[in-house]
Amino acid sequence: MILKKNLFPIHIILIIIFFTLQSCEKKKEAINNTNYNSKQVDKYFKLADKFYDDSKYDSAFYYANKTKLIINPEKELKKYTITMFILITSQQLQGDYSGAESAIVETLSFMNKSNNDKYKWKFYNMLAFNYMSQGNYDDALYYYKKTMSYNTNKRRKLLAIINIGYIYKEKKQFKKAIEILLPLLKEKEIKKNKNYSSGILNNLGYCYFKIGNPKAITFLNQSLQMNLNMDSTADDDYGLTANYFYLHDYYLKNDEKLAIKYADLLYQKASEYNNPDDRLIALSLLIKHSTGEKLKKYSLNYIRINDSITKVRQKAKNYFAKLKYDSKKEKEENLKLKAEKELQQELEKNKNIVIIFIIVIIIIVSGFIYYYLIEKSKKEKIQTAYNTEIRIAKKLHDELANDIYQTIAFAETQDLSTPNNAEKLLDNLDSIYATTRNISRENNLIETGSLFSSNLKDMISGFDTHSINLMINGLEEIDWTNIENFKKITIYRVLQELLVNMKKHSQCSLAIVSFKKQENNLLLNYFDNGIGINFDEKIKKNGLQNVENRIIAVNGTITFDNKINNGVKINMSIPI
């Protein structure tokens, strides 16, 4: 027979490895997600937003900075954007443009990795404003133009153009500013927004004034009237101060009284909405127009406000610097902790790799052992079948062939009409039938169910003949339903081997098979009064080696109490 070669299914190993690795990745991801404290981020973010709305910019900066340190921008991009906006604007409003610039550059380094043009526009716009506020108009112009390159809405593009026009005005390129700003008045978006319209009109009026165009006063008055007619907001107040400043300049040479009036209005409006920078501008104008007590009054106010602004802004810068230092220190400590944590995670990862490797090795080795045992089992089954065939053939030859030959010869040579000859022929045929039935019983399937006990008894009783008295003790007292099937088969085959051996070799007249349960063991005892066993010569030939192997295979024990020419006693114990 040619055996089909069965390869161990390696793909099963690969699938197991794959899912093991997936499980580790998911576990790692779950650990990372667990480490992110979104509740703490939300708490700091809300506090920063609240203080910003309340114009408490130092506190707004503090909590925005706290949020920045722990937020994951990739997970919460919108919240990160608002946080940085609060942090940067708080610094700009306190005059810390250097700190604001650092924060903007830091934010843009992250934003440039994303595809969100809206957020990029926002922070490049803030960077341009930062430079413009410091009088660095060339850099401001560069970044306002850069904002135009992003795919964003028309309002943002128009806002960038307004600022570009404003920068050209500040650079005293008035005609260039007019070329940029004048067309904007026709845009629907500008017409709908009065703040934008009034600002453009005011700047156009100033540019026309500077180039000596009489249109100037018309644009300046239109802007002023528009701002006066609007509901008062911070933006409107800022627009009015710009109106008053430009009108002061416009009337300075030709109508000093009117110029002083607008300077005074500028001071009043700046004081009303508490803008110290505009108050200083207004006071510097009033000082130029004043003498005596008024000059002293305006000068003292100027010095007081200027000192106050300097102290406040220096204090704010120191505060921001301290926060940055503390944040840097905290960040370094966090990085150190993070490095230690990452090292620990790396060790865990390496540990997991080793574990996975060991698991894979165990799986592979187990697979090959499984394959080896399956193949070995197949070979053993084939060998067992072959041995059974040989044994049956030998039995047929040794025990049946000679009887059949003699019976045939007897029938051919004797007169079967004679009663004695006919009876002898029938006896021979009965003997042949009995031998055939015994051979069949030795090799048939063993019933392990409810009929096991009766079949076992029938098998043993079959060896009880006129020359051998066979006794059975205790078989009915055993509860065979609680004994495993493979052990029942072992018991059946062991007793069958012993009884066949007894019939062939023992020359006994008495044999006893007894059964007894003792604790968790089944005791099988066999005895006959025959000639005993010569172990040196017959143990393998007479089947006792098979008996011993079967008992050991079920974790049982077997002992032989043998006396030559004085019978044999075999004690067996099987755990049940």
C-alpha positions in Angstrom: 0.0 0.0 0.0 1.3 3.5 -0.9 0.6 6.1 1.7 -0.4 9.6 0.6 2.0 12.1 2.1 0.2 14.6 4.3 2.0 17.9 4.9 1.4 19.8 8.1 -0.8 22.8 7.4 1.8 25.6 7.7 -0.8 28.2 6.7 -2.5 27.6 10.0 0.6 28.6 11.8 0.9 31.8 9.8 -2.7 32.7 10.5 -2.1 32.1 14.2 1.0 34.3 14.1 -0.8 37.0 12.2 -3.7 37.2 14.7 -1.2 37.1 17.6 0.6 40.1 16.2 -2.7 41.9 15.5 -3.7 41.3 19.1 -0.4 42.9 20.3 -0.9 45.9 18.0 -4.5 46.4 19.3 -3.2 46.1 22.9 -0.5 48.7 22.2 -3.1 51.0 20.6 -5.5 50.5 23.5 -2.6 51.5 25.9 -1.9 54.6 23.9 -5.6 55.6 23.8 -5.8 55.0 27.5 -2.8 57.4 28.2 -4.5 60.3 26.4 -6.5 62.4 29.0 -9.2 64.1 26.9 -11.1 65.2 30.0 -8.1 67.2 31.3 -7.6 68.7 27.8 -11.3 69.8 27.7 -11.1 71.3 31.2 -8.0 73.5 30.4 -9.4 74.4 27.0 -12.7 75.6 28.4 -10.9 77.7 31.0 -8.7 79.3 28.4 -11.7 80.1 26.2 -13.6 81.6 29.1 -10.8 83.9 30.3 -10.2 85.0 26.7 -13.8 86.0 26.3 -13.5 87.9 29.6 -10.4 89.8 28.3 -8.2 88.2 31.1 -5.4 87.5 28.7 -2.8 86.4 31.2 -5.1 83.7 32.6 -6.2 82.8 29.0 -2.6 82.4 28.1 -1.9 80.2 31.2 -4.6 77.7 30.4 -4.1 77.8 26.6 -0.4 76.9 27.3 -1.6 74.1 29.7 -3.8 72.8 27.0 -1.1 72.9 24.4 1.2 70.8 26.5 -1.2 67.8 26.7 -3.4 68.1 23.6 -2.9 65.7 20.7 -3.3 67.9 17.6 -3.9 64.9 15.3 -6.9 63.8 17.4 -8.4 67.3 18.2 -7.2 69.6 15.4 -10.0 72.1 15.8 -9.5 72.4 19.5 -5.7 72.7 19.0 -6.2 75.5 16.5 -8.4 77.5 18.8 -6.0 76.9 21.7 -3.1 78.3 19.7 -5.2 81.2 18.5 -6.0 82.2 22.1 -2.3 81.7 23.2 -0.9 83.8 20.3 -3.6 86.6 20.4 -3.1 86.9 24.2 0.6 87.6 23.7 0.0 90.0 20.8 -2.5 92.0 22.9 0.0 92.3 25.7 2.7 93.4 23.3 4.7 90.2 23.4 5.2 89.9 19.6 8.4 87.9 19.9 6.6 85.2 22.0 3.7 85.3 19.6 6.0 84.8 16.6 7.6 81.7 18.3 4.1 80.2 19.0 2.9 80.9 15.4 6.0 79.3 13.9 5.5 76.3 16.2 1.9 76.0 15.1 2.7 76.4 11.4 5.3 73.6 11.6 2.5 71.3 12.5 -0.1 72.8 10.2 2.1 72.5 7.1 1.9 68.7 7.5 -1.9 68.9 7.0 -4.0 69.7 4.1 -6.3 72.2 5.9 -5.9 75.5 4.0 -8.3 77.3 6.3 -6.1 76.8 9.3 -2.9 77.5 7.4 -4.4 80.8 6.2 -5.4 81.7 9.8 -1.9 81.4 11.2 0.0 82.9 8.3 -2.5 85.8 8.6 -1.6 86.1 12.3 2.1 86.0 11.5 1.7 88.8 8.9 -0.2 90.8 11.5 2.5 90.2 14.0 5.1 91.7 11.7 2.9 94.6 10.7 2.3 95.4 14.4 6.1 95.7 14.9 6.5 97.9 11.8 8.2 95.1 9.8 6.2 95.8 6.7 8.2 93.8 4.2 7.8 90.5 6.1 4.2 91.4 6.8 3.6 92.0 3.0 5.2 88.7 2.2 3.0 86.6 4.5 -0.2 88.5 3.6 0.5 87.6 -0.1 1.3 84.0 1.0 -2.2 83.8 2.5 -3.6 84.5 -1.0 -2.2 81.2 -2.3 -4.4 79.0 -0.1 -7.7 77.6 -1.2 -10.0 79.6 1.1 -13.2 81.7 0.8 -13.4 85.1 -0.9 -13.9 87.0 2.4 -10.5 85.9 3.6 -8.8 86.8 0.3 -10.5 90.3 0.4 -9.2 90.7 4.0 -5.7 89.9 2.9 -6.0 92.5 0.0 -7.2 95.2 2.5 -4.2 94.5 4.8 -1.8 94.6 1.8 -3.3 98.0 0.8 -2.8 99.2 4.4 0.9 98.1 4.4 1.5 100.0 1.2 0.0 103.1 2.8 2.3 102.6 5.8 5.2 102.3 3.5 4.1 105.7 2.0 3.4 104.1 -1.4 0.1 105.9 -1.5 -0.7 105.5 -5.2 0.0 101.7 -5.0 -2.3 101.6 -1.9 -5.1 103.4 -3.8 -4.8 101.0 -6.8 -5.3 98.1 -4.4 -8.0 99.5 -2.2 -10.3 101.5 -4.5 -11.6 98.4 -6.5 -12.6 96.7 -3.3 -15.5 99.2 -2.7 -17.4 97.5 -5.6 -17.1 94.0 -4.0 -20.4 92.6 -2.6 -18.7 91.2 0.4 -17.2 94.7 1.2 -20.5 96.5 0.7 -22.2 94.1 3.2 -19.6 94.7 5.9 -19.6 98.3 7.1 -16.5 97.9 9.2 -14.6 96.8 6.1 -16.1 99.6 4.0 -15.4 102.4 6.5 -11.8 101.2 7.0 -11.2 101.2 3.2 -12.8 104.7 2.8 -10.7 106.1 5.7 -7.4 104.7 4.3 -8.3 105.9 0.8 -9.1 109.4 2.2 -5.7 109.5 3.9 -3.8 108.3 0.8 -5.6 110.9 -1.4 -4.7 113.5 1.3 -1.1 112.6 1.1 -0.9 112.9 -2.7 -2.9 116.2 -2.6 -6.1 114.9 -4.2 -9.2 116.9 -3.1 -11.2 113.6 -3.0 -9.6 113.1 0.4 -12.1 114.9 2.6 -15.1 113.2 0.9 -13.7 109.7 1.7 -12.7 110.7 5.2 -16.1 112.2 6.0 -17.9 109.2 4.5 -15.9 106.8 6.7 -16.5 109.0 9.8 -20.3 109.2 9.1 -20.5 105.4 8.6 -18.8 104.7 11.9 -20.9 107.2 13.8 -24.1 105.6 12.5 -23.1 102.1 13.5 -23.9 100.5 16.8 -20.9 100.8 19.2 -18.6 97.8 19.2 -14.8 97.5 19.7 -14.3 97.5 15.9 -16.4 100.6 15.5 -14.5 102.4 18.3 -11.2 101.5 16.6 -12.6 102.8 13.3 -13.5 106.1 15.0 -10.1 106.6 16.5 -8.6 106.0 13.0 -11.1 108.6 11.6 -10.2 111.2 14.3 -6.4 110.6 13.8 -6.6 111.1 10.0 -8.9 114.1 10.2 -6.5 115.7 12.7 -3.7 115.3 10.1 -5.9 116.6 7.3 -6.8 119.8 9.2 -3.5 120.3 10.9 -2.1 122.9 8.4 -5.3 124.7 7.5 -7.6 124.6 10.5 -5.7 124.0 13.8 -8.9 124.4 16.0 -10.5 121.6 14.1 -7.3 119.5 14.2 -7.3 120.0 18.1 -11.0 119.0 18.2 -10.3 115.7 16.5 -7.2 115.1 18.6 -9.4 115.6 21.7 -12.1 113.3 20.3 -9.4 110.7 19.7 -8.3 111.0 23.3 -11.9 110.7 24.6 -12.7 107.7 22.5 -9.4 105.9 23.3 -10.1 106.6 27.0 -13.7 105.4 26.6 -12.7 101.9 25.4 -9.4 101.9 27.4 -6.9 101.7 24.6 -3.6 103.0 26.1 -1.7 103.0 22.8 -4.4 105.3 21.1 -4.5 107.5 24.3 -0.7 108.0 24.0 -1.1 109.0 20.3 -3.9 111.4 21.2 -1.9 112.9 24.1 1.2 113.3 21.9 -1.0 115.3 19.4 -2.5 117.4 22.2 0.9 118.2 23.7 2.0 119.7 20.4 -1.1 122.0 20.4 -0.9 123.0 24.2 0.9 125.4 26.4 0.9 126.2 30.2 -1.2 124.0 32.5 -2.7 122.0 29.6 0.7 121.1 28.4 1.7 120.1 31.9 -1.5 118.1 32.3 -1.1 116.3 29.0 2.6 115.7 29.5 2.0 114.2 33.0 -0.8 111.9 31.7 1.4 110.8 28.8 4.3 109.9 31.2 1.9 108.1 33.6 0.2 106.1 30.9 3.5 105.3 29.1 5.1 104.2 32.4 2.0 102.1 33.1 2.0 100.5 29.7 5.7 99.8 29.9 5.3 98.2 33.4 2.2 96.2 32.4 3.8 95.0 29.2 7.1 94.2 30.9 5.2 92.4 33.6 3.2 90.5 30.9 6.4 89.6 29.1 8.0 88.4 32.3 4.9 86.4 33.1 4.8 84.8 29.7 8.6 84.2 29.9 8.2 82.5 33.3 5.3 80.4 32.0 7.4 79.4 28.9 10.3 78.5 31.2 8.0 76.5 33.5 6.4 74.9 30.5 9.8 74.1 29.0 10.9 72.6 32.3 7.6 70.7 32.6 8.0 69.6 29.0 11.5 68.4 29.6 10.3 66.4 32.6 7.4 65.1 30.6 9.8 64.1 27.8 12.0 62.4 30.3 9.0 60.5 31.7 7.9 59.8 28.1 11.4 58.5 27.3 11.3 56.2 30.4 7.8 55.1 29.5 8.8 54.5 25.8 11.8 52.5 27.1 9.5 50.5 29.3 7.1 50.0 26.4 10.1 48.9 24.2 11.1 46.4 26.8 7.5 45.2 26.9 7.5 45.1 23.1 10.7 43.0 23.1 9.2 40.8 25.8 6.1 40.3 23.7 8.3 39.5 20.6 10.1 36.9 22.7 6.8 35.5 23.9 5.5 35.4 20.3 8.7 33.7 19.1 8.4 31.1 21.8 4.7 30.6 21.0 5.5 30.2 17.3 8.3 27.7 18.1 5.9 25.8 20.4 3.2 25.8 17.6 5.7 24.6 15.0 7.1 21.9 17.2 3.6 20.9 18.3 2.6 20.8 14.7 5.5 18.5 13.7 4.9 16.3 16.8 1.2 16.2 15.8 2.2 15.3 12.2 4.7 12.7 13.5 2.1 11.1 15.8 -0.6 11.0 13.1 1.9 9.4 10.7 3.1 7.0 13.4 -0.5 6.1 14.3 -1.3 5.4 10.6 1.8 3.2 10.3 0.9 1.4 13.6 -2.6 0.8 12.4 -1.3 -0.6 9.1 1.2 -2.8 11.0 -1.5 -3.9 13.4 -3.8 -4.9 10.5 -0.9 -6.7 8.8 0.0 -8.6 12.1 -3.7 -9.5 12.5 -3.8 -10.8 9.0 -0.7 -12.9 9.6 -2.0 -14.1 13.0 -5.4 -15.1 11.5 -3.6 -16.9 8.6 -1.4 -18.7 11.0 -4.4 -19.8 13.1 -6.2 -21.0 10.0 -3.1 -22.9 9.0 -2.2 -24.3 12.4 -5.6 -25.0 13.9 -8.0 -25.4 10.9 -6.2 -26.5 7.8 -5.0 -29.9 9.1 -8.4 -30.7 10.6 -10.1 -29.9 7.3 -7.6 -31.9 5.3 -8.0 -34.9 7.6 -11.8 -34.6 7.5 -11.8 -34.5 3.6 -9.5 -37.5 3.5 -11.8 -39.3 6.0 -14.8 -38.6 3.8 -13.1 -39.8 0.7 -11.7 -43.0 2.1 -14.4 -44.2 4.5 -17.8 -45.6 4.0 -20.1 -42.9 5.3 -23.1 -45.2 5.2 -21.7 -46.8 8.3 -23.2 -45.1 11.4 -19.9 -44.9 13.2 -18.2 -43.3 10.3 -21.1 -40.9 9.8 -21.0 -39.8 13.4 -17.2 -39.3 13.4 -17.6 -37.1 10.3 -20.2 -35.0 12.1 -17.9 -34.7 15.2 -15.0 -33.6 12.9 -17.3 -30.9 11.3 -18.4 -29.7 14.7 -14.8 -29.4 15.8 -14.0 -27.4 12.6 -17.0 -25.1 13.2 -16.0 -24.5 16.9 -12.5 -23.7 15.9 -13.7 -21.3 13.1 -16.1 -19.6 15.6 -13.3 -19.1 18.2 -11.0 -17.5 15.5 -13.9 -15.2 14.5 -14.5 -14.2 18.1 -10.8 -13.4 18.7 -10.8 -10.9 15.9 -14.4 -9.4 15.8 -15.4 -6.0 17.0 -15.8 -5.7 20.8 -19.2 -4.4 22.1 -18.4 -1.8 24.8 -22.0 -0.8 25.6 -24.6 -2.4 27.7 -23.8 -5.9 26.3 -20.1 -5.8 27.2 -20.4 -7.7 30.5 -22.4 -10.6 28.9 -20.1 -10.7 25.8 -17.1 -10.8 28.1 -18.6 -13.6 30.1 -19.5 -15.6 26.9 -15.9 -15.1 25.6 -14.4 -16.5 28.8 -16.9 -19.3 29.0 -16.0 -20.4 25.5 -12.7 -21.7 26.9 -14.6 -24.0 29.4 -14.3 -27.5 27.9 -14.7 -31.1 29.1 -11.0 -31.1 29.9 -10.7 -27.6 31.5 -12.8 -26.4 34.3 -13.0 -22.6 34.0 -14.4 -20.5 36.8 -15.4 -16.8 36.7 -15.7 -14.8 40.0 -17.0 -11.2 40.6 -17.7 -10.2 36.9 -21.3 -9.3 37.6 -20.3 -7.1 40.6 -18.4 -4.6 38.5 -20.2 -1.5 37.2 -18.9 -1.5 33.7 -20.8 1.7 32.7 -18.2 3.8 34.6 -15.2 2.3 32.8 -13.8 3.9 29.7 -14.4 2.0 26.4 -10.7 1.7 25.5 -10.0 0.1 28.9 -12.9 -2.3 28.4 -11.3 -3.3 25.1 -7.9 -3.8 26.8 -9.5 -6.0 29.5 -11.3 -8.1 26.8 -8.1 -8.6 24.7 -5.8 -9.3 27.7 -8.1 -12.0 29.0 -8.5 -13.4 25.5 -4.7 -13.6 25.1 -4.3 -15.3 28.5 -7.0 -17.8 27.8 -5.7 -18.6 24.3 -2.3 -19.1 25.8 -3.8 -21.3 28.5 -5.5 -23.5 26.0 -2.4 -23.9 23.8 0.4 -24.3 26.4 -0.7 -24.6 30.0 -2.0 -28.2 30.0 -4.1 -27.2 33.0 -7.3 -28.8 34.2 -8.5 -25.8 36.3 -8.4 -22.0 35.5 -9.9 -19.1 37.5 -10.6 -15.5 36.3 -11.6 -13.1 39.1 -12.7 -9.4 39.1 -12.6 -7.0 42.0 -12.9 -3.3 42.5 -10.5 -1.8 45.0 -10.8 2.0 45.5 -10.1 3.5 42.0 -8.6 0.3 40.5 -10.0 -2.8 38.9 -8.1 -5.9 40.0 -7.9 -8.8 37.5 -6.5 -12.1 38.7 -5.8 -15.1 36.6 -4.8 -18.6 37.9 -4.3 -22.0 36.3 -2.8 -25.2 37.6 -0.9 -26.0 34.5 2.8 -26.5 33.8 3.6 -22.8 34.4 5.7 -20.5 32.1 9.3 -20.6 31.1 9.8 -16.9 30.6 13.2 -17.2 29.0 11.8 -19.2 26.1 8.1 -18.5 25.8 7.2 -15.0 26.9 7.2 -13.6 23.4 6.0 -16.7 21.7 3.0 -17.4 23.8 1.5 -13.9 23.7 2.3 -12.8 27.3 4.4 -9.9 26.0 1.3 -8.5 24.3 -0.6 -8.8 27.5 2.1 -6.9 29.4 2.2 -4.1 26.8 -1.6 -3.7 26.8 -1.7 -3.3 30.6 1.1 -0.8 30.6 -0.6 1.2 27.8 -3.5 1.9 30.1 -1.2 2.9 33.1 -1.9 -0.4 34.8 0.5 -2.9 36.5 1.0 -6.6 36.0 2.9 -9.2 38.1 3.6 -12.9 37.4 3.7 -15.4 40.2 5.0 -18.4 38.4 6.2 -21.9 39.5 7.4 -24.3 36.8 5.2 -27.4 36.8 3.0 -25.9 39.5 0.8 -23.5 37.7 0.8 -19.7 37.2 -0.8 -16.7 38.9 -1.1 -13.3 37.2 -2.2 -10.2 39.1 -3.2 -7.1 37.1 -4.4 -3.7 38.3 -6.1 -1.1 36.0 -7.0 2.4 37.1 -10.7 3.2 36.5 
